[in-house]
Amino acid sequence: LGYGFCHVPATPGCHALACVTWRPRGTWRERLSQRLVGGGPQLRAPEAAVTGGADRFRLRTEAAGTVHLQLGVLLRHFGRYGVEC
């Protein structure tokens, strides 16, 4: 499990994005368990990582890779492109 953040473009068209991800580091026991069983430590309130920056400095994290996204952004005329709202 990892967490990442990237901005969705506000202009129409096809966009390629790279979202850098991270995960909580956890204790040595949690890391060992993650290697043997899978899973790993998770944030209790993931939305706090984005909205509440006051406590973010206390997080111990490690890199979890990069997710490459290809997005097609439509701003109007959804019906023409087969999108139902």
N, C-alpha and C positions, 0 to 999 in steps of 0.2 A: 504494500500500500504506500502510495506517495501523494504528495500535494504539490500543486503548481498553480500559477496564475499568469494569464496573458490577456491583453486587451483585444476585444473583438472589433475589427475595423468598422468604421462608420460610413464607409464608401461602398457602393455596390460593385460587384465583380468577384472574381476568384482571387483568393489570398492564401499564401503559404505562411504559416506561423510556426515558430519553434517555442515550445513551452518548457522551460527548465523546471524540473521537479526536485523535491526534497522530501525527506521523511524524518520523523523524530529518531534520535540516536538510541535512546533507552539505556538501561544498565547492561553490564556484561552478561547477566543471566538472561535478560530479554533478547539480546543479540544472539546468544547461543541457542535459545529456544527458537528464534526466527530461522536460524540455519537448519536446525533439525526438524522442526515441525512446520514451519512456514508462518505466515502472518507477521506479527510484529507490533510494536507499540503504536497506538493511535491517539490523535488529539481528542480530548473529551468534548470540545466545542470547536469544530473546524472553522466555523464562521468567525471566531475570534482572531484567527490568524490573518484575516483580511481586514476586519473592521476595527478591532481593538489593538492598536500598536503598542499600548503601554506595557503589556506583559510579554510581548514577543521577544524581547531581548533575553529573556530567561530560557528560551527554548534551545536545547542542544540538538542540532540537526546534522544530517549528512546528505550529500548529493545522491539522487535516485535516478538520474538519467534525463533525457530530453524526449518529449513527445512532439512529433512533427504532425501538424494539422493542415489540411487543405479545406478551406471554407469557401462556400459560395454565398455571398450576401445579397439579399433582395431587400429593397426598401419600399417598393410599391408594385402594383399590378400583380399581386400574388396569384390571382386566378389564371392569368395567362401562362404561368409556369407550373400549374397544377398543385399549388400550395393551398391547403384549406386552413382557415383560421378558426 
